[in-house]
């Protein structure tokens, strides 16, 4: 289930050659009865990971997807052609992947229509697979939802606009608005929809089965919903977080020093982050297992702040060098005059100068020289 959310809101994937000398490999821990922690060889060149119920997905730098673990419902049979993918998200027994043409591919279990991507299947910028439902974020800021809707988890509240990131939980959904507020819908059996006040200044979201997380602009994490296993008890010091993700009943946060903090249920050692707990750049929480990519896989062309990720923070740096928008000091340019949020809409407006593949996505930052 794809539940992680970095400070940059939308993950970035670049397709370039990777040297085997770099430590761009996946670390996995926790429940492993189905081999979901047994990363296939060669364990190198990964850019993104996602954990489902008993399976895992990994995105390679060449745009291919690797899948491992439980395959009873075909959730590890990646469709051909296995190329051109830019994002992955694992649900409970199904898988989603986003192509560089903006289409969503789905495979695995389809008991609730979770693989039936609505038409037109185009223009997607982000995806998230939940328990038995799925979400897709369109370029115009609206959310498309499909699959199980027993608890209303596919009934996106109106106005369905100005969303910048999405996450699907077990039976609920979250969307982050451009104004930094969180919208929640679906099951509220454990108050997982009750976003604590003030519902402002959020820059990231994550959803477990019965709980939710929000990342604030000041680097703190807010948690709400079921707390029986302590999954909402954010460890102190609650500062310096740059990413969050949520498993079934546990939570994880990525710190600005590249370490991972985990809390909540540890019945399968899913909160025991392997040592040395440093050098992590990308991570995700499966239902009962954790995944993370250790090390910087390559020298990213657009990585101006040298954190191994070419992202919207780099765009802020970029704008001071070459973007000429009178009175606008940062990458917040959409619409002109800004909306106080650096997001994909800003990126689309900036990309006209150097877009190379006819599809505006964060990987285009690779076209910008340092």
C-alpha positions in Angstrom: 0.0 0.0 0.0 1.5 3.3 -1.0 1.3 5.5 2.0 4.5 7.5 2.1 4.7 11.2 1.4 7.9 13.2 1.3 8.2 16.9 1.9 8.1 17.3 -1.9 4.6 15.8 -2.1 5.1 14.0 -5.4 7.9 11.4 -5.9 10.6 12.0 -8.6 12.0 9.4 -10.9 14.8 9.8 -13.4 15.8 7.4 -16.1 19.6 7.4 -16.4 22.3 4.8 -16.2 23.4 3.8 -12.7 26.8 2.6 -11.7 26.9 -0.6 -9.7 29.4 1.1 -7.4 26.6 3.1 -5.7 24.6 1.8 -2.8 21.2 2.2 -4.3 19.7 -0.9 -2.9 16.5 -1.9 -1.0 16.5 -2.8 2.7 13.5 -4.8 3.9 12.4 -5.9 7.4 9.4 -7.2 9.3 7.0 -10.0 8.5 8.5 -12.2 5.7 6.4 -15.4 5.5 5.7 -14.7 1.8 9.1 -13.5 0.8 8.0 -9.9 0.8 11.3 -8.9 2.3 13.4 -11.0 -0.1 14.5 -8.3 -2.6 15.3 -9.9 -6.0 18.8 -9.6 -7.4 20.3 -7.5 -8.7 19.3 -5.4 -5.7 20.6 -2.1 -7.3 19.2 0.8 -9.2 16.0 1.2 -7.3 14.3 4.6 -7.2 11.0 3.8 -5.3 9.4 1.1 -3.3 5.9 0.2 -2.1 4.7 -2.4 0.4 1.3 -4.2 0.1 -0.3 -6.8 2.3 2.2 -9.6 1.6 4.0 -8.3 -1.5 6.4 -5.5 -2.4 7.0 -3.4 -5.5 10.2 -1.7 -6.6 10.7 0.8 -9.4 14.1 0.7 -11.2 15.9 3.6 -12.8 15.3 2.1 -16.3 11.5 2.4 -15.8 10.9 -1.2 -15.1 9.0 -2.6 -12.1 10.1 -5.5 -9.9 7.6 -7.4 -7.7 8.1 -10.0 -5.1 6.3 -11.8 -2.3 2.8 -13.3 -2.3 1.6 -13.8 -5.8 -1.6 -15.8 -5.2 -3.7 -13.2 -7.0 -1.1 -12.3 -9.7 -0.1 -9.1 -7.8 3.6 -9.8 -8.7 3.0 -10.4 -12.4 4.0 -7.1 -13.9 2.3 -6.6 -17.3 4.3 -6.2 -20.4 5.9 -4.1 -21.7 7.6 -3.6 -18.4 9.1 -0.2 -19.2 8.3 3.5 -19.0 7.0 3.4 -15.4 7.5 6.4 -13.1 5.6 5.4 -9.9 4.4 2.3 -8.1 1.8 1.6 -5.3 1.0 -1.7 -3.7 -2.5 -2.4 -2.3 -3.5 -5.3 -0.2 -3.6 -7.9 -3.0 -3.2 -5.8 -6.1 -0.7 -3.4 -7.7 -0.7 -0.1 -9.5 1.9 1.6 -11.6 2.0 4.9 -13.3 3.4 5.2 -16.9 5.3 8.2 -18.2 2.4 8.9 -20.6 0.1 9.5 -17.6 -1.8 6.2 -17.7 -2.4 3.9 -14.8 -1.7 0.1 -15.1 -3.2 -2.3 -12.6 -2.8 -6.0 -11.9 -3.6 -8.6 -9.2 -6.9 -9.1 -7.3 -10.0 -7.4 -8.8 -12.6 -8.5 -6.3 -13.9 -4.9 -5.8 -13.0 -3.4 -9.2 -9.8 -2.0 -7.8 -8.1 -2.8 -11.1 -10.7 -1.1 -13.2 -9.2 2.3 -13.9 -11.9 4.7 -15.1 -11.7 6.1 -18.5 -10.2 8.3 -19.8 -7.1 6.6 -18.4 -4.8 9.5 -19.0 -3.4 12.7 -17.4 -2.5 11.1 -14.0 0.3 12.6 -12.0 0.1 10.3 -8.9 -1.4 7.1 -7.7 -2.2 5.4 -4.4 -3.4 1.8 -3.7 -5.4 1.2 -0.6 -6.9 -1.9 0.9 -9.4 -2.7 -1.9 -9.7 0.7 -3.5 -7.4 3.1 -5.5 -6.9 6.8 -6.0 -5.4 8.7 -8.9 -4.5 12.4 -9.0 -5.1 14.2 -12.3 -3.1 17.1 -13.7 -6.0 19.5 -13.1 -5.9 18.8 -9.4 -9.0 16.5 -9.2 -9.0 13.0 -7.7 -10.4 9.9 -9.4 -11.3 7.0 -7.1 -12.3 3.4 -7.9 -12.8 0.0 -6.3 -14.4 -0.9 -3.0 -16.7 1.9 -1.8 -18.5 0.2 1.0 -17.5 3.0 3.4 -17.5 5.8 0.9 -13.8 5.8 0.4 -14.3 6.5 -3.3 -16.7 9.4 -2.7 -14.3 12.3 -3.1 -15.8 15.4 -1.3 -16.6 18.4 -3.3 -15.1 20.6 -4.5 -12.9 18.0 -6.1 -10.1 20.4 -7.1 -6.8 21.9 -6.0 -5.5 18.6 -4.6 -1.7 18.2 -4.7 -1.2 14.7 -3.3 -3.3 11.6 -2.3 -3.1 8.6 -0.2 -5.4 5.6 0.2 -5.7 3.8 3.5 -7.3 0.5 4.5 -10.9 1.8 4.1 -10.4 5.6 4.0 -8.8 8.2 1.8 -6.9 11.4 2.3 -6.2 14.3 0.0 -3.9 17.2 0.6 -5.1 20.6 -0.8 -2.9 23.3 -2.3 -3.7 25.5 0.7 -2.1 22.9 3.1 -5.3 21.5 4.5 -6.2 17.8 4.5 -9.6 16.4 3.3 -10.5 12.9 4.6 -13.4 10.6 3.6 -14.5 7.0 3.9 -14.6 4.9 7.1 -14.3 6.8 10.3 -14.6 3.8 12.6 -11.6 4.9 14.6 -11.7 8.7 14.1 -9.2 8.4 11.3 -11.0 11.1 9.4 -11.0 13.7 12.2 -8.0 15.8 11.2 -6.8 17.7 14.3 -7.0 21.5 14.4 -5.5 23.6 13.1 -6.0 21.9 9.7 -3.3 24.0 8.0 0.3 24.0 7.0 0.4 20.3 6.1 2.9 19.3 3.4 2.5 15.5 3.5 0.0 12.8 4.4 -0.1 9.0 5.1 -2.8 6.5 5.9 -2.7 3.2 7.7 -5.6 0.8 8.1 -7.4 2.8 10.9 -5.1 5.7 11.5 -3.7 8.8 9.6 -0.6 10.9 9.6 0.1 14.5 8.5 3.5 16.2 8.1 3.6 19.8 9.0 5.8 22.5 7.2 7.8 22.8 10.5 8.9 19.2 10.3 6.5 17.9 13.0 4.2 14.9 12.6 0.5 14.9 13.6 -1.2 11.5 14.1 -4.9 10.6 14.7 -7.2 7.6 14.6 -6.7 4.2 16.2 -3.9 4.2 18.8 -4.2 0.8 20.4 -0.6 -0.1 19.4 0.8 3.4 19.9 0.8 4.1 16.2 -0.3 7.7 16.9 2.3 8.4 19.7 4.9 10.2 17.7 8.3 9.9 19.4 10.1 12.9 20.7 11.7 15.1 19.5 8.9 15.6 17.1 11.0 17.7 14.7 13.1 17.3 11.6 10.8 15.0 9.7 10.8 15.2 5.9 8.6 12.1 5.1 6.0 9.9 6.6 4.3 6.5 5.9 1.9 4.3 7.7 1.5 0.5 7.9 -1.5 -1.4 9.3 -1.0 -0.3 12.9 2.5 1.2 12.9 4.0 4.4 11.6 7.4 5.6 10.2 9.0 8.9 9.6 12.1 9.9 7.7 14.3 12.5 9.4 16.4 15.1 7.7 19.5 13.2 8.8 18.3 10.3 6.6 17.4 8.1 9.5 14.0 6.4 9.9 12.0 6.6 13.1 9.3 3.9 13.6 6.6 3.5 16.2 3.5 1.4 17.0 2.9 -2.3 16.6 6.1 -4.3 16.5 4.7 -7.8 16.6 6.6 -8.7 13.4 9.6 -6.5 14.1 8.3 -3.9 11.6 9.5 -1.0 13.7 13.0 -2.5 14.1 14.7 -0.5 11.4 18.0 -2.3 10.5 21.2 -0.8 11.6 23.0 1.3 10.6 20.0 3.5 10.6 21.4 6.1 8.3 21.6 7.0 4.6 18.0 6.3 3.8 16.4 8.4 1.0 13.1 6.7 0.1 10.9 4.5 2.2 7.4 2.9 2.6 5.4 0.9 5.0 3.8 -2.4 4.0 1.0 -3.8 6.1 3.5 -5.6 8.4 6.9 -4.9 6.8 9.1 -2.0 6.0 11.0 -1.0 2.9 13.6 1.6 2.2 16.2 2.6 -0.3 19.6 3.2 1.1 22.2 5.5 -0.4 22.2 8.0 -3.2 22.0 6.0 -6.4 23.6 8.6 -8.6 24.5 12.3 -9.0 21.1 13.8 -10.0 21.4 16.6 -12.4 18.6 18.6 -10.8 19.6 17.9 -7.2 20.7 21.4 -6.2 20.4 20.8 -2.5 22.4 17.6 -2.7 19.9 15.4 -0.8 19.9 12.7 -3.5 16.4 13.7 -4.6 15.5 16.0 -7.5 12.3 17.5 -6.1 10.3 20.7 -5.6 12.8 22.0 -3.1 15.3 22.1 -5.9 12.8 24.0 -8.0 12.8 26.7 -5.4 16.5 27.0 -5.8 16.2 26.8 -9.6 13.8 29.7 -9.8 16.3 32.1 -8.3 18.7 31.2 -11.1 16.5 31.4 -14.2 12.8 31.8 -13.7 11.8 35.4 -14.4 8.4 36.0 -12.7 8.2 39.6 -11.4 7.5 39.7 -7.7 7.6 36.0 -7.2 10.7 34.9 -5.2 10.1 31.1 -5.4 8.7 28.3 -7.5 5.2 29.1 -6.4 3.9 30.5 -9.7 0.6 28.7 -10.5 -1.5 30.7 -11.0 0.8 33.7 -11.5 1.0 35.5 -8.2 1.2 32.2 -6.4 -1.0 30.0 -4.2 1.5 29.6 -1.3 2.2 26.0 -2.3 5.0 24.6 -4.5 3.4 21.8 -6.4 2.9 20.1 -9.8 0.9 23.0 -11.2 4.0 25.2 -10.8 6.1 22.5 -12.4 3.8 22.3 -15.5 4.1 26.1 -16.0 7.8 26.0 -15.7 8.4 23.0 -17.9 7.7 24.7 -21.2 11.3 25.9 -21.5 12.9 22.4 -21.4 10.3 19.7 -21.5 11.5 16.8 -23.7 8.9 14.0 -23.5 5.6 15.9 -24.0 4.5 15.0 -20.4 5.1 17.4 -17.6 6.3 15.4 -14.6 9.0 15.9 -11.9 11.5 13.7 -13.7 11.9 16.6 -16.2 14.0 18.4 -13.7 16.8 16.1 -15.0 16.9 18.3 -18.1 18.0 21.3 -16.0 21.8 21.5 -15.7 23.4 22.2 -12.3 
